[in-house]
Amino acid sequence: MKDLLILLAHLLTTIAKLLGPGGARAIVADSLLMKQQLLVINRSRRRAPNLTAIDRILLGLSRVNYFVRFDDNYDGRLNG
């Protein structure tokens, strides 16, 4: 029953838009916007890979090595 009332409300809204100025264009624009929103909602997202603890440690150490190696003031000592 609730769905029927919602459908009736949408039908009345659509008829009101059609009878107003630029009615057909308003309906087409509304339809295109709704289609675009559905496409955005339903598109698949690329997920990041599942990394193990060892993968995370190796990536972290490689990043530290990268930053240390390209530091202009690095003189070979870790603390200094």
C-alpha angles and dihedrals in degrees: 000000000000091000090051091053091049090049090050091050091052091048092052091047091051092049090049090052091049092052093049126081112292089009101157092046091050091053093048092047091049091049093050092049091050091049091051091050091051091050091052093047095048101043116112120250123221109240126213115249119261106256124203122222091258091053091052093048093049092048091048093050092047090053091050090050090049094053094043094048094052097043108117093212096049112126099177099268122110097211110037 
